[in-house]
Amino acid sequence: MDQPTPATPTIRILRSGTFTSVEGKQITFGQAELQAIADGYDAASDPAPLVIGHPKMDDPAWGWVGSLAVEDGELVARPDTIEASFAERV
């Protein structure tokens, strides 16, 4: 009998609130902004890479985000493809 494949966990990206950028500018994200980000994400035309830290533009992608959603007041990524070694590290 086949075992069910475990669901890939979501990755929390952003919560509602006011944040200060490295330039010192305050930016506020509410539920509407989080939802707009999720609704506007298009993995087919501009897929987001899964990376470690804040990489340079040419650092490796360890996977790709398949979709974004708002769950429990947070913007979350649902990975589509993940390198096995990255999944083990996370």
PDB file of N, CA, C and O in Angstrom:
ATOM      1  N   MET A   1       0.853  -1.185   0.000  1.00  0.00           N
ATOM      2  CA  MET A   1       0.000   0.000   0.000  1.00  0.00           C
ATOM      3  C   MET A   1       0.893   1.240   0.000  1.00  0.00           C
ATOM      4  O   MET A   1       1.851   1.307   0.770  1.00  0.00           O
ATOM      5  N   ASP A   2       0.596   2.204  -0.838  1.00  0.00           N
ATOM      6  CA  ASP A   2       1.366   3.443  -0.915  1.00  0.00           C
ATOM      7  C   ASP A   2       1.119   4.298   0.315  1.00  0.00           C
ATOM      8  O   ASP A   2      -0.003   4.399   0.811  1.00  0.00           O
ATOM      9  N   GLN A   3       2.201   4.916   0.798  1.00  0.00           N
ATOM     10  CA  GLN A   3       2.103   5.846   1.914  1.00  0.00           C
ATOM     11  C   GLN A   3       1.765   7.227   1.373  1.00  0.00           C
ATOM     12  O   GLN A   3       2.285   7.607   0.324  1.00  0.00           O
ATOM     13  N   PRO A   4       0.913   7.994   2.049  1.00  0.00           N
ATOM     14  CA  PRO A   4       0.630   9.354   1.578  1.00  0.00           C
ATOM     15  C   PRO A   4       1.878  10.212   1.659  1.00  0.00           C
ATOM     16  O   PRO A   4       2.678  10.085   2.587  1.00  0.00           O
ATOM     17  N   THR A   5       2.036  11.091   0.674  1.00  0.00           N
ATOM     18  CA  THR A   5       3.159  12.024   0.664  1.00  0.00           C
ATOM     19  C   THR A   5       2.854  13.139   1.648  1.00  0.00           C
ATOM     20  O   THR A   5       1.782  13.739   1.577  1.00  0.00           O
ATOM     21  N   PRO A   6       3.776  13.435   2.571  1.00  0.00           N
ATOM     22  CA  PRO A   6       3.501  14.519   3.528  1.00  0.00           C
ATOM     23  C   PRO A   6       3.386  15.853   2.800  1.00  0.00           C
ATOM     24  O   PRO A   6       4.088  16.108   1.821  1.00  0.00           O
ATOM     25  N   ALA A   7       2.493  16.690   3.293  1.00  0.00           N
ATOM     26  CA  ALA A   7       2.300  18.009   2.694  1.00  0.00           C
ATOM     27  C   ALA A   7       3.542  18.865   2.927  1.00  0.00           C
ATOM     28  O   ALA A   7       4.141  18.834   4.002  1.00  0.00           O
ATOM     29  N   THR A   8       3.914  19.621   1.913  1.00  0.00           N
ATOM     30  CA  THR A   8       5.040  20.541   2.056  1.00  0.00           C
ATOM     31  C   THR A   8       4.601  21.695   2.943  1.00  0.00           C
ATOM     32  O   THR A   8       3.580  22.328   2.673  1.00  0.00           O
ATOM     33  N   PRO A   9       5.355  21.976   3.994  1.00  0.00           N
ATOM     34  CA  PRO A   9       4.968  23.078   4.867  1.00  0.00           C
ATOM     35  C   PRO A   9       5.070  24.425   4.147  1.00  0.00           C
ATOM     36  O   PRO A   9       5.861  24.599   3.220  1.00  0.00           O
ATOM     37  N   THR A  10       4.258  25.354   4.595  1.00  0.00           N
ATOM     38  CA  THR A  10       4.354  26.703   4.056  1.00  0.00           C
ATOM     39  C   THR A  10       5.507  27.432   4.736  1.00  0.00           C
ATOM     40  O   THR A  10       5.967  27.041   5.809  1.00  0.00           O
ATOM     41  N   ILE A  11       5.959  28.492   4.092  1.00  0.00           N
ATOM     42  CA  ILE A  11       7.038  29.311   4.631  1.00  0.00           C
ATOM     43  C   ILE A  11       6.461  30.689   4.922  1.00  0.00           C
ATOM     44  O   ILE A  11       5.958  31.361   4.021  1.00  0.00           O
ATOM     45  N   ARG A  12       6.536  31.109   6.187  1.00  0.00           N
ATOM     46  CA  ARG A  12       6.016  32.429   6.561  1.00  0.00           C
ATOM     47  C   ARG A  12       6.949  33.503   6.021  1.00  0.00           C
ATOM     48  O   ARG A  12       8.161  33.452   6.225  1.00  0.00           O
ATOM     49  N   ILE A  13       6.359  34.482   5.323  1.00  0.00           N
ATOM     50  CA  ILE A  13       7.153  35.533   4.679  1.00  0.00           C
ATOM     51  C   ILE A  13       6.992  36.885   5.361  1.00  0.00           C
ATOM     52  O   ILE A  13       7.978  37.574   5.624  1.00  0.00           O
ATOM     53  N   LEU A  14       5.749  37.263   5.646  1.00  0.00           N
ATOM     54  CA  LEU A  14       5.482  38.622   6.122  1.00  0.00           C
ATOM     55  C   LEU A  14       4.189  38.641   6.920  1.00  0.00           C
ATOM     56  O   LEU A  14       3.221  37.969   6.565  1.00  0.00           O
ATOM     57  N   ARG A  15       4.178  39.408   7.994  1.00  0.00           N
ATOM     58  CA  ARG A  15       2.952  39.596   8.776  1.00  0.00           C
ATOM     59  C   ARG A  15       2.543  41.062   8.694  1.00  0.00           C
ATOM     60  O   ARG A  15       3.342  41.919   8.318  1.00  0.00           O
ATOM     61  N   SER A  16       1.317  41.335   9.042  1.00  0.00           N
ATOM     62  CA  SER A  16       0.853  42.712   9.101  1.00  0.00           C
ATOM     63  C   SER A  16       1.648  43.468  10.158  1.00  0.00           C
ATOM     64  O   SER A  16       2.052  42.905  11.175  1.00  0.00           O
ATOM     65  N   GLY A  17       1.862  44.749   9.896  1.00  0.00           N
ATOM     66  CA  GLY A  17       2.558  45.571  10.877  1.00  0.00           C
ATOM     67  C   GLY A  17       3.366  46.666  10.212  1.00  0.00           C
ATOM     68  O   GLY A  17       3.368  46.795   8.988  1.00  0.00           O
ATOM     69  N   THR A  18       4.045  47.444  11.016  1.00  0.00           N
ATOM     70  CA  THR A  18       4.903  48.523  10.536  1.00  0.00           C
ATOM     71  C   THR A  18       6.351  48.116  10.757  1.00  0.00           C
ATOM     72  O   THR A  18       6.731  47.673  11.841  1.00  0.00           O
ATOM     73  N   PHE A  19       7.150  48.276   9.712  1.00  0.00           N
ATOM     74  CA  PHE A  19       8.539  47.847   9.726  1.00  0.00           C
ATOM     75  C   PHE A  19       9.424  49.004   9.271  1.00  0.00           C
ATOM     76  O   PHE A  19       8.968  49.895   8.554  1.00  0.00           O
ATOM     77  N   THR A  20      10.682  48.988   9.686  1.00  0.00           N
ATOM     78  CA  THR A  20      11.628  50.016   9.292  1.00  0.00           C
ATOM     79  C   THR A  20      12.640  49.401   8.340  1.00  0.00           C
ATOM     80  O   THR A  20      13.285  48.403   8.663  1.00  0.00           O
ATOM     81  N   SER A  21      12.774  50.007   7.159  1.00  0.00           N
ATOM     82  CA  SER A  21      13.722  49.519   6.162  1.00  0.00           C
ATOM     83  C   SER A  21      15.151  49.852   6.584  1.00  0.00           C
ATOM     84  O   SER A  21      15.361  50.610   7.530  1.00  0.00           O
ATOM     85  N   VAL A  22      16.118  49.292   5.889  1.00  0.00           N
ATOM     86  CA  VAL A  22      17.524  49.579   6.203  1.00  0.00           C
ATOM     87  C   VAL A  22      17.852  51.045   5.961  1.00  0.00           C
ATOM     88  O   VAL A  22      18.831  51.558   6.503  1.00  0.00           O
ATOM     89  N   GLU A  23      17.038  51.730   5.146  1.00  0.00           N
ATOM     90  CA  GLU A  23      17.230  53.163   4.908  1.00  0.00           C
ATOM     91  C   GLU A  23      16.552  54.016   5.971  1.00  0.00           C
ATOM     92  O   GLU A  23      16.648  55.243   5.934  1.00  0.00           O
ATOM     93  N   GLY A  24      15.857  53.369   6.932  1.00  0.00           N
ATOM     94  CA  GLY A  24      15.185  54.104   7.995  1.00  0.00           C
ATOM     95  C   GLY A  24      13.758  54.501   7.690  1.00  0.00           C
ATOM     96  O   GLY A  24      13.135  55.202   8.487  1.00  0.00           O
ATOM     97  N   LYS A  25      13.215  54.069   6.548  1.00  0.00           N
ATOM     98  CA  LYS A  25      11.849  54.415   6.165  1.00  0.00           C
ATOM     99  C   LYS A  25      10.873  53.413   6.791  1.00  0.00           C
ATOM    100  O   LYS A  25      11.099  52.204   6.744  1.00  0.00           O
ATOM    101  N   GLN A  26       9.782  53.932   7.379  1.00  0.00           N
ATOM    102  CA  GLN A  26       8.765  53.051   7.948  1.00  0.00           C
ATOM    103  C   GLN A  26       7.761  52.672   6.870  1.00  0.00           C
ATOM    104  O   GLN A  26       7.283  53.512   6.108  1.00  0.00           O
ATOM    105  N   ILE A  27       7.457  51.373   6.831  1.00  0.00           N
ATOM    106  CA  ILE A  27       6.524  50.835   5.840  1.00  0.00           C
ATOM    107  C   ILE A  27       5.493  49.995   6.589  1.00  0.00           C
ATOM    108  O   ILE A  27       5.851  49.165   7.425  1.00  0.00           O
ATOM    109  N   THR A  28       4.220  50.211   6.290  1.00  0.00           N
ATOM    110  CA  THR A  28       3.148  49.463   6.942  1.00  0.00           C
ATOM    111  C   THR A  28       2.478  48.540   5.943  1.00  0.00           C
ATOM    112  O   THR A  28       2.126  48.943   4.835  1.00  0.00           O
ATOM    113  N   PHE A  29       2.308  47.297   6.355  1.00  0.00           N
ATOM    114  CA  PHE A  29       1.587  46.303   5.573  1.00  0.00           C
ATOM    115  C   PHE A  29       0.364  45.877   6.371  1.00  0.00           C
ATOM    116  O   PHE A  29       0.485  45.412   7.504  1.00  0.00           O
ATOM    117  N   GLY A  30      -0.816  46.036   5.776  1.00  0.00           N
ATOM    118  CA  GLY A  30      -2.054  45.562   6.381  1.00  0.00           C
ATOM    119  C   GLY A  30      -2.534  44.320   5.638  1.00  0.00           C
ATOM    120  O   GLY A  30      -1.874  43.832   4.721  1.00  0.00           O
ATOM    121  N   GLN A  31      -3.680  43.828   6.048  1.00  0.00           N
ATOM    122  CA  GLN A  31      -4.236  42.636   5.399  1.00  0.00           C
ATOM    123  C   GLN A  31      -4.479  42.851   3.906  1.00  0.00           C
ATOM    124  O   GLN A  31      -4.269  41.940   3.106  1.00  0.00           O
ATOM    125  N   ALA A  32      -4.920  44.049   3.529  1.00  0.00           N
ATOM    126  CA  ALA A  32      -5.189  44.325   2.111  1.00  0.00           C
ATOM    127  C   ALA A  32      -3.907  44.245   1.289  1.00  0.00           C
ATOM    128  O   ALA A  32      -3.914  43.722   0.175  1.00  0.00           O
ATOM    129  N   GLU A  33      -2.810  44.762   1.834  1.00  0.00           N
ATOM    130  CA  GLU A  33      -1.535  44.709   1.110  1.00  0.00           C
ATOM    131  C   GLU A  33      -1.033  43.272   0.989  1.00  0.00           C
ATOM    132  O   GLU A  33      -0.546  42.864  -0.065  1.00  0.00           O
ATOM    133  N   LEU A  34      -1.156  42.511   2.071  1.00  0.00           N
ATOM    134  CA  LEU A  34      -0.740  41.106   2.015  1.00  0.00           C
ATOM    135  C   LEU A  34      -1.552  40.346   0.965  1.00  0.00           C
ATOM    136  O   LEU A  34      -1.000  39.563   0.193  1.00  0.00           O
ATOM    137  N   GLN A  35      -2.854  40.581   0.944  1.00  0.00           N
ATOM    138  CA  GLN A  35      -3.711  39.895  -0.022  1.00  0.00           C
ATOM    139  C   GLN A  35      -3.379  40.318  -1.449  1.00  0.00           C
ATOM    140  O   GLN A  35      -3.391  39.490  -2.359  1.00  0.00           O
ATOM    141  N   ALA A  36      -3.084  41.598  -1.649  1.00  0.00           N
ATOM    142  CA  ALA A  36      -2.718  42.079  -2.988  1.00  0.00           C
ATOM    143  C   ALA A  36      -1.419  41.427  -3.470  1.00  0.00           C
ATOM    144  O   ALA A  36      -1.287  41.092  -4.647  1.00  0.00           O
ATOM    145  N   ILE A  37      -0.467  41.250  -2.558  1.00  0.00           N
ATOM    146  CA  ILE A  37       0.780  40.582  -2.925  1.00  0.00           C
ATOM    147  C   ILE A  37       0.494  39.143  -3.333  1.00  0.00           C
ATOM    148  O   ILE A  37       0.990  38.673  -4.357  1.00  0.00           O
ATOM    149  N   ALA A  38      -0.307  38.443  -2.532  1.00  0.00           N
ATOM    150  CA  ALA A  38      -0.643  37.047  -2.839  1.00  0.00           C
ATOM    151  C   ALA A  38      -1.385  36.946  -4.166  1.00  0.00           C
ATOM    152  O   ALA A  38      -1.083  36.079  -4.986  1.00  0.00           O
ATOM    153  N   ASP A  39      -2.352  37.830  -4.376  1.00  0.00           N
ATOM    154  CA  ASP A  39      -3.152  37.798  -5.608  1.00  0.00           C
ATOM    155  C   ASP A  39      -2.324  38.126  -6.841  1.00  0.00           C
ATOM    156  O   ASP A  39      -2.595  37.613  -7.926  1.00  0.00           O
ATOM    157  N   GLY A  40      -1.322  38.974  -6.682  1.00  0.00           N
ATOM    158  CA  GLY A  40      -0.520  39.413  -7.822  1.00  0.00           C
ATOM    159  C   GLY A  40       0.631  38.487  -8.182  1.00  0.00           C
ATOM    160  O   GLY A  40       1.275  38.675  -9.213  1.00  0.00           O
ATOM    161  N   TYR A  41       0.896  37.497  -7.352  1.00  0.00           N
ATOM    162  CA  TYR A  41       2.027  36.606  -7.621  1.00  0.00           C
ATOM    163  C   TYR A  41       1.702  35.668  -8.782  1.00  0.00           C
ATOM    164  O   TYR A  41       0.646  35.036  -8.808  1.00  0.00           O
ATOM    165  N   ASP A  42       2.626  35.589  -9.738  1.00  0.00           N
ATOM    166  CA  ASP A  42       2.446  34.727 -10.910  1.00  0.00           C
ATOM    167  C   ASP A  42       3.709  33.890 -11.103  1.00  0.00           C
ATOM    168  O   ASP A  42       4.693  34.346 -11.686  1.00  0.00           O
ATOM    169  N   ALA A  43       3.660  32.668 -10.607  1.00  0.00           N
ATOM    170  CA  ALA A  43       4.826  31.782 -10.675  1.00  0.00           C
ATOM    171  C   ALA A  43       5.206  31.443 -12.111  1.00  0.00           C
ATOM    172  O   ALA A  43       6.371  31.157 -12.389  1.00  0.00           O
ATOM    173  N   ALA A  44       4.253  31.470 -13.012  1.00  0.00           N
ATOM    174  CA  ALA A  44       4.554  31.118 -14.404  1.00  0.00           C
ATOM    175  C   ALA A  44       5.396  32.189 -15.095  1.00  0.00           C
ATOM    176  O   ALA A  44       6.292  31.863 -15.873  1.00  0.00           O
ATOM    177  N   SER A  45       5.116  33.458 -14.818  1.00  0.00           N
ATOM    178  CA  SER A  45       5.832  34.517 -15.523  1.00  0.00           C
ATOM    179  C   SER A  45       7.050  35.051 -14.765  1.00  0.00           C
ATOM    180  O   SER A  45       7.993  35.541 -15.387  1.00  0.00           O
ATOM    181  N   ASP A  46       7.043  34.964 -13.435  1.00  0.00           N
ATOM    182  CA  ASP A  46       8.158  35.504 -12.643  1.00  0.00           C
ATOM    183  C   ASP A  46       8.287  34.728 -11.333  1.00  0.00           C
ATOM    184  O   ASP A  46       7.956  35.257 -10.272  1.00  0.00           O
ATOM    185  N   PRO A  47       8.763  33.480 -11.393  1.00  0.00           N
ATOM    186  CA  PRO A  47       8.819  32.660 -10.182  1.00  0.00           C
ATOM    187  C   PRO A  47       9.837  33.180  -9.177  1.00  0.00           C
ATOM    188  O   PRO A  47      10.923  33.627  -9.544  1.00  0.00           O
ATOM    189  N   ALA A  48       9.466  33.114  -7.904  1.00  0.00           N
ATOM    190  CA  ALA A  48      10.348  33.556  -6.824  1.00  0.00           C
ATOM    191  C   ALA A  48      11.212  32.390  -6.360  1.00  0.00           C
ATOM    192  O   ALA A  48      10.703  31.300  -6.101  1.00  0.00           O
ATOM    193  N   PRO A  49      12.529  32.620  -6.254  1.00  0.00           N
ATOM    194  CA  PRO A  49      13.406  31.547  -5.789  1.00  0.00           C
ATOM    195  C   PRO A  49      13.363  31.408  -4.271  1.00  0.00           C
ATOM    196  O   PRO A  49      13.110  32.378  -3.556  1.00  0.00           O
ATOM    197  N   LEU A  50      13.609  30.206  -3.794  1.00  0.00           N
ATOM    198  CA  LEU A  50      13.823  29.972  -2.372  1.00  0.00           C
ATOM    199  C   LEU A  50      15.332  30.056  -2.150  1.00  0.00           C
ATOM    200  O   LEU A  50      16.101  29.308  -2.754  1.00  0.00           O
ATOM    201  N   VAL A  51      15.738  30.961  -1.290  1.00  0.00           N
ATOM    202  CA  VAL A  51      17.160  31.225  -1.077  1.00  0.00           C
ATOM    203  C   VAL A  51      17.459  31.234   0.423  1.00  0.00           C
ATOM    204  O   VAL A  51      16.550  31.231   1.253  1.00  0.00           O
ATOM    205  N   ILE A  52      18.734  31.246   0.747  1.00  0.00           N
ATOM    206  CA  ILE A  52      19.160  31.314   2.140  1.00  0.00           C
ATOM    207  C   ILE A  52      19.643  32.734   2.411  1.00  0.00           C
ATOM    208  O   ILE A  52      20.554  33.225   1.744  1.00  0.00           O
ATOM    209  N   GLY A  53      19.023  33.395   3.401  1.00  0.00           N
ATOM    210  CA  GLY A  53      19.444  34.746   3.775  1.00  0.00           C
ATOM    211  C   GLY A  53      19.028  35.777   2.748  1.00  0.00           C
ATOM    212  O   GLY A  53      17.988  35.646   2.102  1.00  0.00           O
ATOM    213  N   HIS A  54      19.846  36.800   2.606  1.00  0.00           N
ATOM    214  CA  HIS A  54      19.626  37.876   1.646  1.00  0.00           C
ATOM    215  C   HIS A  54      20.748  37.783   0.618  1.00  0.00           C
ATOM    216  O   HIS A  54      21.773  38.451   0.748  1.00  0.00           O
ATOM    217  N   PRO A  55      20.551  36.953  -0.403  1.00  0.00           N
ATOM    218  CA  PRO A  55      21.648  36.655  -1.334  1.00  0.00           C
ATOM    219  C   PRO A  55      21.864  37.727  -2.389  1.00  0.00           C
ATOM    220  O   PRO A  55      21.054  38.633  -2.583  1.00  0.00           O
ATOM    221  N   LYS A  56      22.993  37.577  -3.059  1.00  0.00           N
ATOM    222  CA  LYS A  56      23.247  38.381  -4.250  1.00  0.00           C
ATOM    223  C   LYS A  56      22.358  37.842  -5.360  1.00  0.00           C
ATOM    224  O   LYS A  56      21.762  36.775  -5.215  1.00  0.00           O
ATOM    225  N   MET A  57      22.266  38.564  -6.454  1.00  0.00           N
ATOM    226  CA  MET A  57      21.391  38.159  -7.557  1.00  0.00           C
ATOM    227  C   MET A  57      21.808  36.837  -8.203  1.00  0.00           C
ATOM    228  O   MET A  57      20.984  36.177  -8.835  1.00  0.00           O
ATOM    229  N   ASP A  58      23.064  36.445  -8.054  1.00  0.00           N
ATOM    230  CA  ASP A  58      23.505  35.218  -8.703  1.00  0.00           C
ATOM    231  C   ASP A  58      23.697  34.052  -7.735  1.00  0.00           C
ATOM    232  O   ASP A  58      24.249  33.021  -8.121  1.00  0.00           O
ATOM    233  N   ASP A  59      23.248  34.197  -6.476  1.00  0.00           N
ATOM    234  CA  ASP A  59      23.321  33.089  -5.534  1.00  0.00           C
ATOM    235  C   ASP A  59      22.325  32.005  -5.946  1.00  0.00           C
ATOM    236  O   ASP A  59      21.343  32.295  -6.630  1.00  0.00           O
ATOM    237  N   PRO A  60      22.571  30.754  -5.533  1.00  0.00           N
ATOM    238  CA  PRO A  60      21.721  29.661  -6.013  1.00  0.00           C
ATOM    239  C   PRO A  60      20.317  29.673  -5.425  1.00  0.00           C
ATOM    240  O   PRO A  60      20.101  30.091  -4.288  1.00  0.00           O
ATOM    241  N   ALA A  61      19.376  29.206  -6.225  1.00  0.00           N
ATOM    242  CA  ALA A  61      18.017  28.965  -5.755  1.00  0.00           C
ATOM    243  C   ALA A  61      17.951  27.520  -5.286  1.00  0.00           C
ATOM    244  O   ALA A  61      18.426  26.617  -5.975  1.00  0.00           O
ATOM    245  N   TRP A  62      17.368  27.302  -4.124  1.00  0.00           N
ATOM    246  CA  TRP A  62      17.238  25.965  -3.562  1.00  0.00           C
ATOM    247  C   TRP A  62      15.859  25.388  -3.837  1.00  0.00           C
ATOM    248  O   TRP A  62      15.559  24.261  -3.444  1.00  0.00           O
ATOM    249  N   GLY A  63      15.024  26.163  -4.512  1.00  0.00           N
ATOM    250  CA  GLY A  63      13.673  25.751  -4.858  1.00  0.00           C
ATOM    251  C   GLY A  63      12.931  26.952  -5.417  1.00  0.00           C
ATOM    252  O   GLY A  63      13.511  28.017  -5.630  1.00  0.00           O
ATOM    253  N   TRP A  64      11.635  26.763  -5.651  1.00  0.00           N
ATOM    254  CA  TRP A  64      10.823  27.824  -6.253  1.00  0.00           C
ATOM    255  C   TRP A  64       9.469  27.889  -5.559  1.00  0.00           C
ATOM    256  O   TRP A  64       8.929  26.868  -5.132  1.00  0.00           O
ATOM    257  N   VAL A  65       8.925  29.098  -5.450  1.00  0.00           N
ATOM    258  CA  VAL A  65       7.619  29.311  -4.835  1.00  0.00           C
ATOM    259  C   VAL A  65       6.541  29.050  -5.882  1.00  0.00           C
ATOM    260  O   VAL A  65       6.541  29.656  -6.953  1.00  0.00           O
ATOM    261  N   GLY A  66       5.628  28.144  -5.561  1.00  0.00           N
ATOM    262  CA  GLY A  66       4.534  27.828  -6.469  1.00  0.00           C
ATOM    263  C   GLY A  66       3.374  28.801  -6.337  1.00  0.00           C
ATOM    264  O   GLY A  66       2.738  29.151  -7.331  1.00  0.00           O
ATOM    265  N   SER A  67       3.091  29.249  -5.092  1.00  0.00           N
ATOM    266  CA  SER A  67       1.998  30.193  -4.879  1.00  0.00           C
ATOM    267  C   SER A  67       2.185  30.905  -3.545  1.00  0.00           C
ATOM    268  O   SER A  67       2.931  30.458  -2.674  1.00  0.00           O
ATOM    269  N   LEU A  68       1.486  32.019  -3.415  1.00  0.00           N
ATOM    270  CA  LEU A  68       1.443  32.781  -2.167  1.00  0.00           C
ATOM    271  C   LEU A  68       0.006  32.807  -1.679  1.00  0.00           C
ATOM    272  O   LEU A  68      -0.929  32.768  -2.479  1.00  0.00           O
ATOM    273  N   ALA A  69      -0.169  32.874  -0.370  1.00  0.00           N
ATOM    274  CA  ALA A  69      -1.501  32.959   0.213  1.00  0.00           C
ATOM    275  C   ALA A  69      -1.410  33.736   1.519  1.00  0.00           C
ATOM    276  O   ALA A  69      -0.323  33.925   2.066  1.00  0.00           O
ATOM    277  N   VAL A  70      -2.557  34.183   2.013  1.00  0.00           N
ATOM    278  CA  VAL A  70      -2.630  34.812   3.330  1.00  0.00           C
ATOM    279  C   VAL A  70      -3.326  33.816   4.248  1.00  0.00           C
ATOM    280  O   VAL A  70      -4.462  33.407   4.008  1.00  0.00           O
ATOM    281  N   GLU A  71      -2.610  33.437   5.311  1.00  0.00           N
ATOM    282  CA  GLU A  71      -3.146  32.490   6.290  1.00  0.00           C
ATOM    283  C   GLU A  71      -2.902  33.028   7.689  1.00  0.00           C
ATOM    284  O   GLU A  71      -1.773  33.363   8.047  1.00  0.00           O
ATOM    285  N   ASP A  72      -3.950  33.107   8.464  1.00  0.00           N
ATOM    286  CA  ASP A  72      -3.845  33.584   9.850  1.00  0.00           C
ATOM    287  C   ASP A  72      -3.118  34.921   9.944  1.00  0.00           C
ATOM    288  O   ASP A  72      -2.322  35.131  10.859  1.00  0.00           O
ATOM    289  N   GLY A  73      -3.386  35.821   9.007  1.00  0.00           N
ATOM    290  CA  GLY A  73      -2.817  37.164   9.049  1.00  0.00           C
ATOM    291  C   GLY A  73      -1.389  37.270   8.566  1.00  0.00           C
ATOM    292  O   GLY A  73      -0.763  38.316   8.737  1.00  0.00           O
ATOM    293  N   GLU A  74      -0.849  36.208   7.960  1.00  0.00           N
ATOM    294  CA  GLU A  74       0.517  36.229   7.457  1.00  0.00           C
ATOM    295  C   GLU A  74       0.546  35.852   5.983  1.00  0.00           C
ATOM    296  O   GLU A  74      -0.260  35.045   5.519  1.00  0.00           O
ATOM    297  N   LEU A  75       1.483  36.446   5.256  1.00  0.00           N
ATOM    298  CA  LEU A  75       1.734  36.053   3.876  1.00  0.00           C
ATOM    299  C   LEU A  75       2.626  34.820   3.925  1.00  0.00           C
ATOM    300  O   LEU A  75       3.683  34.842   4.554  1.00  0.00           O
ATOM    301  N   VAL A  76       2.203  33.745   3.263  1.00  0.00           N
ATOM    302  CA  VAL A  76       2.982  32.509   3.266  1.00  0.00           C
ATOM    303  C   VAL A  76       3.243  32.060   1.833  1.00  0.00           C
ATOM    304  O   VAL A  76       2.447  32.301   0.925  1.00  0.00           O
ATOM    305  N   ALA A  77       4.386  31.399   1.662  1.00  0.00           N
ATOM    306  CA  ALA A  77       4.756  30.823   0.373  1.00  0.00           C
ATOM    307  C   ALA A  77       4.484  29.329   0.423  1.00  0.00           C
ATOM    308  O   ALA A  77       4.741  28.665   1.427  1.00  0.00           O
ATOM    309  N   ARG A  78       3.960  28.816  -0.681  1.00  0.00           N
ATOM    310  CA  ARG A  78       3.796  27.373  -0.842  1.00  0.00           C
ATOM    311  C   ARG A  78       4.822  26.931  -1.879  1.00  0.00           C
ATOM    312  O   ARG A  78       4.659  27.199  -3.069  1.00  0.00           O
ATOM    313  N   PRO A  79       5.872  26.258  -1.432  1.00  0.00           N
ATOM    314  CA  PRO A  79       6.902  25.832  -2.368  1.00  0.00           C
ATOM    315  C   PRO A  79       6.360  24.866  -3.410  1.00  0.00           C
ATOM    316  O   PRO A  79       5.451  24.077  -3.155  1.00  0.00           O
ATOM    317  N   ASP A  80       6.952  24.959  -4.587  1.00  0.00           N
ATOM    318  CA  ASP A  80       6.573  24.083  -5.680  1.00  0.00           C
ATOM    319  C   ASP A  80       7.662  23.042  -5.897  1.00  0.00           C
ATOM    320  O   ASP A  80       7.378  21.849  -6.009  1.00  0.00           O
ATOM    321  N   THR A  81       8.884  23.488  -5.953  1.00  0.00           N
ATOM    322  CA  THR A  81      10.036  22.625  -6.169  1.00  0.00           C
ATOM    323  C   THR A  81      11.062  22.945  -5.091  1.00  0.00           C
ATOM    324  O   THR A  81      11.352  24.114  -4.831  1.00  0.00           O
ATOM    325  N   ILE A  82      11.615  21.905  -4.460  1.00  0.00           N
ATOM    326  CA  ILE A  82      12.609  22.113  -3.414  1.00  0.00           C
ATOM    327  C   ILE A  82      13.730  21.092  -3.587  1.00  0.00           C
ATOM    328  O   ILE A  82      13.479  19.901  -3.771  1.00  0.00           O
ATOM    329  N   GLU A  83      14.973  21.581  -3.527  1.00  0.00           N
ATOM    330  CA  GLU A  83      16.125  20.676  -3.534  1.00  0.00           C
ATOM    331  C   GLU A  83      16.099  19.858  -2.248  1.00  0.00           C
ATOM    332  O   GLU A  83      15.855  20.400  -1.170  1.00  0.00           O
ATOM    333  N   ALA A  84      16.351  18.560  -2.359  1.00  0.00           N
ATOM    334  CA  ALA A  84      16.278  17.676  -1.193  1.00  0.00           C
ATOM    335  C   ALA A  84      17.220  18.114  -0.080  1.00  0.00           C
ATOM    336  O   ALA A  84      16.841  18.078   1.090  1.00  0.00           O
ATOM    337  N   SER A  85      18.432  18.526  -0.417  1.00  0.00           N
ATOM    338  CA  SER A  85      19.392  18.935   0.622  1.00  0.00           C
ATOM    339  C   SER A  85      18.921  20.184   1.352  1.00  0.00           C
ATOM    340  O   SER A  85      19.173  20.324   2.548  1.00  0.00           O
ATOM    341  N   PHE A  86      18.242  21.095   0.659  1.00  0.00           N
ATOM    342  CA  PHE A  86      17.689  22.304   1.286  1.00  0.00           C
ATOM    343  C   PHE A  86      16.548  21.927   2.221  1.00  0.00           C
ATOM    344  O   PHE A  86      16.460  22.443   3.335  1.00  0.00           O
ATOM    345  N   ALA A  87      15.678  21.035   1.776  1.00  0.00           N
ATOM    346  CA  ALA A  87      14.541  20.609   2.606  1.00  0.00           C
ATOM    347  C   ALA A  87      15.028  19.987   3.890  1.00  0.00           C
ATOM    348  O   ALA A  87      14.437  20.213   4.946  1.00  0.00           O
ATOM    349  N   GLU A  88      16.087  19.212   3.829  1.00  0.00           N
ATOM    350  CA  GLU A  88      16.638  18.589   5.032  1.00  0.00           C
ATOM    351  C   GLU A  88      17.195  19.635   5.978  1.00  0.00           C
ATOM    352  O   GLU A  88      17.076  19.486   7.194  1.00  0.00           O
ATOM    353  N   ARG A  89      17.805  20.696   5.448  1.00  0.00           N
ATOM    354  CA  ARG A  89      18.375  21.754   6.290  1.00  0.00           C
ATOM    355  C   ARG A  89      17.297  22.554   6.988  1.00  0.00           C
ATOM    356  O   ARG A  89      17.473  22.984   8.127  1.00  0.00           O
ATOM    357  N   VAL A  90      16.184  22.752   6.309  1.00  0.00           N
ATOM    358  CA  VAL A  90      15.099  23.558   6.855  1.00  0.00           C
ATOM    359  C   VAL A  90      14.248  22.698   7.758  1.00  0.00           C
ATOM    360  O   VAL A  90      13.269  23.181   8.328  1.00  0.00           O
TER     361      VAL A  90
END
